[in-house]
Amino acid sequence: MSGNPLTIYFTNDMHGCDGALSRLEQEEKPPVCLALDAGDAVRGSNTVFRRREPILERMSRLGYAAQAMGNREFHYLRSVQRQRSRQRAFPLLAANLVDLRGTSSGLWEKQAVLEVGGWKVGVFGATVVQYPVGAWWERLTGFRFLAPEDCLPALCCELKKRCDLVIFLSHLGLDRDRGLAPRLPGLDLILGGHTHVALDHPVEAGSVRIVQAGSHSRYLGRLVVRRGSPLEVDYRLLECQA
């Protein structure tokens, strides 16, 4: 296995503000790096439709590898989700969202396995639960939101068997991330969102490090990960012109 460190740039809750992307563009990137997003990059919402979301196109040009589905990436109209997917050149991840009608194939995935510079990185995502299983809204929309604690542990365990590093792109919020982390076997990192918290230092939950980069592109997150037991992780928030 390669001894090269892996640099991870990450964003969350940009809400259409692209200052963090400008900072990412200016960075002198090392040869082994990934860009990931923890959701709510767009200006639209689950009910508001904007025909174009330029930030998705810019993220695609910058080579983002994966994004968690935020509550703003989700939309109750499948046609809107298809429109957004055409602007995105990277997978959208939501392991706890199920289309009961089976008409959303290819619009999101549970997980992705990324290979970069000798690293095999397993990434999965989850979106905030908007109503409980069996609710009236579920019957109306055909979308089911599973409880993350029910559907994520097995997925995380399976990824750990195949990957050097396992990352959870979470759009659940910091408190939920803290509670979930000990229940996800083999998890290494949580790149979080939804609660707009700018964490100066990783929050540690057992062996899991949790990070979050504020909101509205005020910061770009950067992690440098080195192999070891435990992993060595250097973390910084880089200030941006939002």
C-alpha positions as a Markdown table, in Angstrom:
| # | Residue | x | y | z |
|---|---|---|---|---|
| 1 | Met | 0.0 | 0.0 | 0.0 |
| 2 | Ser | 1.1 | 3.5 | -0.8 |
| 3 | Gly | 2.5 | 5.7 | 2.0 |
| 4 | Asn | 1.2 | 8.9 | 0.5 |
| 5 | Pro | -1.1 | 10.9 | 2.7 |
| 6 | Leu | -4.6 | 11.6 | 1.5 |
| 7 | Thr | -5.8 | 15.2 | 1.5 |
| 8 | Ile | -9.6 | 15.7 | 1.7 |
| 9 | Tyr | -11.1 | 19.1 | 0.9 |
| 10 | Phe | -14.7 | 19.3 | 2.0 |
| 11 | Thr | -17.7 | 21.7 | 2.0 |
| 12 | Asn | -21.2 | 21.7 | 3.5 |
| 13 | Asp | -24.2 | 24.0 | 3.5 |
| 14 | Met | -22.9 | 26.4 | 0.8 |
| 15 | His | -26.5 | 27.3 | -0.2 |
| 16 | Gly | -25.3 | 28.5 | -3.6 |
| 17 | Cys | -22.4 | 30.6 | -2.2 |
| 18 | Asp | -19.3 | 29.6 | -4.0 |
| 19 | Gly | -16.5 | 31.3 | -2.1 |
| 20 | Ala | -15.2 | 27.9 | -0.8 |
| 21 | Leu | -15.0 | 26.7 | -4.4 |
| 22 | Ser | -12.9 | 29.7 | -5.3 |
| 23 | Arg | -10.6 | 28.9 | -2.4 |
| 24 | Leu | -10.5 | 25.2 | -3.6 |
| 25 | Glu | -9.6 | 26.3 | -7.1 |
| 26 | Gln | -6.7 | 28.4 | -5.8 |
| 27 | Glu | -5.2 | 25.7 | -3.5 |
| 28 | Glu | -2.0 | 24.1 | -4.5 |
| 29 | Lys | -3.4 | 20.6 | -4.3 |
| 30 | Pro | -1.2 | 17.6 | -3.5 |
| 31 | Pro | -1.3 | 14.7 | -6.0 |
| 32 | Val | -3.4 | 12.5 | -3.7 |
| 33 | Cys | -6.6 | 14.4 | -2.9 |
| 34 | Leu | -10.4 | 14.3 | -2.9 |
| 35 | Ala | -13.2 | 16.9 | -2.8 |
| 36 | Leu | -16.4 | 15.9 | -0.9 |
| 37 | Asp | -19.6 | 17.8 | 0.1 |
| 38 | Ala | -22.0 | 17.1 | 3.0 |
| 39 | Gly | -25.1 | 18.6 | 1.4 |
| 40 | Asp | -27.1 | 21.7 | 0.9 |
| 41 | Ala | -24.8 | 23.1 | -1.8 |
| 42 | Val | -27.8 | 24.4 | -3.8 |
| 43 | Arg | -30.0 | 27.5 | -3.3 |
| 44 | Gly | -33.2 | 25.6 | -4.1 |
| 45 | Ser | -35.0 | 23.4 | -1.6 |
| 46 | Asn | -37.3 | 20.3 | -1.4 |
| 47 | Thr | -40.2 | 22.5 | -2.7 |
| 48 | Val | -38.5 | 25.3 | -4.5 |
| 49 | Phe | -37.2 | 24.6 | -8.1 |
| 50 | Arg | -34.4 | 26.6 | -9.7 |
| 51 | Arg | -33.9 | 25.5 | -13.3 |
| 52 | Arg | -30.1 | 25.9 | -13.0 |
| 53 | Glu | -27.9 | 25.4 | -10.0 |
| 54 | Pro | -24.6 | 26.9 | -11.2 |
| 55 | Ile | -22.8 | 25.6 | -8.1 |
| 56 | Leu | -23.4 | 22.0 | -9.1 |
| 57 | Glu | -21.8 | 22.7 | -12.5 |
| 58 | Arg | -18.8 | 24.4 | -10.8 |
| 59 | Met | -18.4 | 21.5 | -8.3 |
| 60 | Ser | -18.4 | 19.1 | -11.3 |
| 61 | Arg | -15.6 | 21.1 | -13.1 |
| 62 | Leu | -13.6 | 21.1 | -9.9 |
| 63 | Gly | -13.7 | 17.3 | -9.7 |
| 64 | Tyr | -15.9 | 16.7 | -6.7 |
| 65 | Ala | -16.0 | 12.9 | -6.0 |
| 66 | Ala | -19.3 | 12.6 | -4.0 |
| 67 | Gln | -21.9 | 14.6 | -2.2 |
| 68 | Ala | -24.4 | 13.8 | 0.6 |
| 69 | Met | -28.0 | 14.6 | -0.2 |
| 70 | Gly | -29.0 | 17.6 | 1.9 |
| 71 | Asn | -32.6 | 18.5 | 2.5 |
| 72 | Arg | -32.1 | 21.1 | -0.3 |
| 73 | Glu | -30.8 | 18.6 | -2.8 |
| 74 | Phe | -33.9 | 16.4 | -2.1 |
| 75 | His | -37.1 | 17.4 | -3.9 |
| 76 | Tyr | -40.5 | 15.9 | -3.7 |
| 77 | Leu | -40.8 | 16.0 | -7.5 |
| 78 | Arg | -38.7 | 13.4 | -9.2 |
| 79 | Ser | -38.6 | 15.5 | -12.4 |
| 80 | Val | -36.7 | 18.2 | -10.4 |
| 81 | Gln | -34.3 | 15.7 | -9.0 |
| 82 | Arg | -33.6 | 14.5 | -12.6 |
| 83 | Gln | -33.0 | 18.1 | -13.7 |
| 84 | Arg | -30.5 | 18.6 | -10.9 |
| 85 | Ser | -28.8 | 15.2 | -11.6 |
| 86 | Arg | -28.0 | 16.4 | -15.1 |
| 87 | Gln | -25.9 | 19.3 | -13.7 |
| 88 | Arg | -23.9 | 17.0 | -11.4 |
| 89 | Ala | -21.0 | 14.9 | -12.6 |
| 90 | Phe | -20.5 | 13.1 | -9.2 |
| 91 | Pro | -22.7 | 10.7 | -7.2 |
| 92 | Leu | -25.3 | 11.9 | -4.8 |
| 93 | Leu | -25.4 | 9.7 | -1.6 |
| 94 | Ala | -28.4 | 9.0 | 0.6 |
| 95 | Ala | -28.4 | 5.5 | 2.1 |
| 96 | Asn | -31.5 | 6.2 | 4.2 |
| 97 | Leu | -33.8 | 7.4 | 1.4 |
| 98 | Val | -36.0 | 4.9 | -0.5 |
| 99 | Asp | -38.2 | 5.5 | -3.5 |
| 100 | Leu | -41.2 | 3.3 | -2.8 |
| 101 | Arg | -42.4 | 3.8 | -6.4 |
| 102 | Gly | -39.1 | 2.6 | -7.9 |
| 103 | Thr | -38.9 | 5.5 | -10.4 |
| 104 | Ser | -35.7 | 7.3 | -9.2 |
| 105 | Ser | -33.1 | 4.8 | -10.4 |
| 106 | Gly | -29.7 | 6.5 | -10.8 |
| 107 | Leu | -30.6 | 9.7 | -9.1 |
| 108 | Trp | -28.8 | 8.8 | -5.9 |
| 109 | Glu | -26.8 | 6.0 | -4.4 |
| 110 | Lys | -26.1 | 4.5 | -1.0 |
| 111 | Gln | -22.4 | 4.5 | -1.3 |
| 112 | Ala | -19.3 | 5.0 | -3.5 |
| 113 | Val | -15.9 | 3.4 | -3.4 |
| 114 | Leu | -13.2 | 5.9 | -4.5 |
| 115 | Glu | -9.6 | 4.9 | -5.5 |
| 116 | Val | -7.0 | 7.6 | -5.4 |
| 117 | Gly | -3.2 | 7.4 | -4.9 |
| 118 | Gly | -3.1 | 3.9 | -3.4 |
| 119 | Trp | -6.1 | 4.6 | -1.1 |
| 120 | Lys | -9.4 | 2.8 | -1.3 |
| 121 | Val | -12.0 | 5.1 | 0.3 |
| 122 | Gly | -15.5 | 4.0 | 1.1 |
| 123 | Val | -18.0 | 6.9 | 1.3 |
| 124 | Phe | -21.7 | 6.7 | 2.2 |
| 125 | Gly | -24.2 | 9.4 | 2.9 |
| 126 | Ala | -27.5 | 10.1 | 4.8 |
| 127 | Thr | -30.0 | 12.9 | 4.7 |
| 128 | Val | -32.1 | 14.4 | 7.4 |
| 129 | Val | -35.3 | 12.5 | 8.1 |
| 130 | Gln | -38.2 | 14.7 | 7.1 |
| 131 | Tyr | -41.0 | 12.5 | 8.4 |
| 132 | Pro | -41.3 | 9.1 | 10.2 |
| 133 | Val | -41.8 | 5.7 | 8.4 |
| 134 | Gly | -45.5 | 5.1 | 7.8 |
| 135 | Ala | -46.4 | 8.8 | 7.9 |
| 136 | Trp | -49.1 | 10.2 | 5.7 |
| 137 | Trp | -46.5 | 12.1 | 3.7 |
| 138 | Glu | -44.8 | 8.8 | 2.8 |
| 139 | Arg | -48.0 | 7.6 | 1.2 |
| 140 | Leu | -48.4 | 10.9 | -0.7 |
| 141 | Thr | -44.9 | 11.3 | -1.9 |
| 142 | Gly | -43.7 | 7.7 | -2.3 |
| 143 | Phe | -40.5 | 8.5 | -0.5 |
| 144 | Arg | -39.4 | 6.7 | 2.7 |
| 145 | Phe | -36.8 | 8.1 | 5.1 |
| 146 | Leu | -35.2 | 5.3 | 7.1 |
| 147 | Ala | -33.8 | 5.9 | 10.6 |
| 148 | Pro | -30.0 | 6.1 | 10.1 |
| 149 | Glu | -29.3 | 4.0 | 13.1 |
| 150 | Asp | -31.2 | 1.1 | 11.5 |
| 151 | Cys | -29.8 | 1.2 | 8.0 |
| 152 | Leu | -26.2 | 2.5 | 8.3 |
| 153 | Pro | -24.3 | 0.1 | 10.6 |
| 154 | Ala | -24.4 | -2.9 | 8.2 |
| 155 | Leu | -23.4 | -0.7 | 5.3 |
| 156 | Cys | -20.5 | 0.8 | 7.2 |
| 157 | Cys | -19.3 | -2.6 | 8.3 |
| 158 | Glu | -19.4 | -3.9 | 4.7 |
| 159 | Leu | -17.4 | -0.9 | 3.4 |
| 160 | Lys | -14.7 | -1.4 | 6.1 |
| 161 | Lys | -14.0 | -4.9 | 4.8 |
| 162 | Arg | -13.2 | -3.5 | 1.4 |
| 163 | Cys | -11.6 | -0.1 | 2.1 |
| 164 | Asp | -8.7 | 1.5 | 3.8 |
| 165 | Leu | -10.7 | 4.5 | 5.0 |
| 166 | Val | -14.5 | 4.9 | 5.6 |
| 167 | Ile | -16.1 | 8.3 | 5.5 |
| 168 | Phe | -19.7 | 9.2 | 6.4 |
| 169 | Leu | -21.0 | 12.3 | 4.5 |
| 170 | Ser | -23.8 | 13.2 | 7.0 |
| 171 | His | -26.5 | 15.8 | 6.6 |
| 172 | Leu | -28.0 | 14.9 | 9.9 |
| 173 | Gly | -26.5 | 17.6 | 12.2 |
| 174 | Leu | -23.8 | 17.5 | 14.8 |
| 175 | Asp | -25.8 | 16.1 | 17.7 |
| 176 | Arg | -27.1 | 13.2 | 15.6 |
| 177 | Asp | -23.5 | 12.6 | 14.3 |
| 178 | Arg | -22.2 | 12.4 | 17.9 |
| 179 | Gly | -24.9 | 9.9 | 18.8 |
| 180 | Leu | -24.5 | 7.7 | 15.7 |
| 181 | Ala | -20.7 | 7.5 | 15.5 |
| 182 | Pro | -20.3 | 4.8 | 18.2 |
| 183 | Arg | -22.9 | 2.7 | 16.5 |
| 184 | Leu | -21.1 | 2.6 | 13.1 |
| 185 | Pro | -18.5 | -0.2 | 13.2 |
| 186 | Gly | -15.3 | 0.6 | 11.2 |
| 187 | Leu | -16.1 | 4.3 | 10.6 |
| 188 | Asp | -13.2 | 6.7 | 10.5 |
| 189 | Leu | -14.5 | 10.1 | 9.7 |
| 190 | Ile | -17.8 | 12.0 | 9.6 |
| 191 | Leu | -17.9 | 15.1 | 7.4 |
| 192 | Gly | -21.0 | 16.7 | 8.6 |
| 193 | Gly | -23.6 | 19.3 | 7.7 |
| 194 | His | -27.1 | 20.7 | 8.3 |
| 195 | Thr | -26.3 | 22.5 | 11.6 |
| 196 | His | -23.9 | 25.1 | 10.2 |
| 197 | Val | -21.3 | 24.6 | 12.8 |
| 198 | Ala | -17.7 | 25.7 | 12.2 |
| 199 | Leu | -15.6 | 23.3 | 14.2 |
| 200 | Asp | -12.1 | 24.5 | 14.9 |
| 201 | His | -11.1 | 21.0 | 16.1 |
| 202 | Pro | -12.5 | 17.6 | 15.3 |
| 203 | Val | -15.1 | 16.3 | 17.7 |
| 204 | Glu | -14.1 | 12.8 | 18.8 |
| 205 | Ala | -16.7 | 10.1 | 19.4 |
| 206 | Gly | -14.7 | 7.0 | 20.3 |
| 207 | Ser | -12.2 | 6.5 | 17.4 |
| 208 | Val | -14.4 | 8.6 | 15.0 |
| 209 | Arg | -13.5 | 12.2 | 14.2 |
| 210 | Ile | -16.3 | 14.5 | 13.3 |
| 211 | Val | -15.8 | 17.8 | 11.4 |
| 212 | Gln | -18.0 | 20.5 | 9.9 |
| 213 | Ala | -17.2 | 23.7 | 8.0 |
| 214 | Gly | -19.8 | 26.2 | 9.0 |
| 215 | Ser | -22.1 | 27.4 | 6.2 |
| 216 | His | -22.4 | 29.8 | 3.2 |
| 217 | Ser | -18.8 | 29.2 | 2.0 |
| 218 | Arg | -17.2 | 31.0 | 4.9 |
| 219 | Tyr | -14.8 | 28.1 | 5.2 |
| 220 | Leu | -13.3 | 25.3 | 3.2 |
| 221 | Gly | -12.4 | 22.2 | 5.3 |
| 222 | Arg | -9.1 | 20.4 | 4.8 |
| 223 | Leu | -8.1 | 17.1 | 6.2 |
| 224 | Val | -4.7 | 15.4 | 5.7 |
| 225 | Val | -5.0 | 11.7 | 6.6 |
| 226 | Arg | -2.0 | 9.4 | 7.1 |
| 227 | Arg | -2.1 | 5.6 | 7.6 |
| 228 | Gly | -1.7 | 4.3 | 11.1 |
| 229 | Ser | -3.5 | 2.8 | 14.0 |
| 230 | Pro | -5.1 | 5.0 | 14.9 |
| 231 | Leu | -5.1 | 7.1 | 11.7 |
| 232 | Glu | -3.2 | 10.4 | 11.9 |
| 233 | Val | -5.5 | 13.3 | 10.9 |
| 234 | Asp | -4.5 | 16.9 | 10.5 |
| 235 | Tyr | -7.5 | 19.3 | 10.2 |
| 236 | Arg | -7.9 | 22.9 | 9.3 |
| 237 | Leu | -10.6 | 25.3 | 8.3 |
| 238 | Leu | -9.5 | 27.6 | 5.6 |
| 239 | Glu | -11.1 | 31.1 | 5.5 |
| 240 | Cys | -12.9 | 32.0 | 2.3 |
| 241 | Gln | -14.4 | 35.1 | 0.7 |
| 242 | Ala | -18.1 | 34.1 | 0.8 |
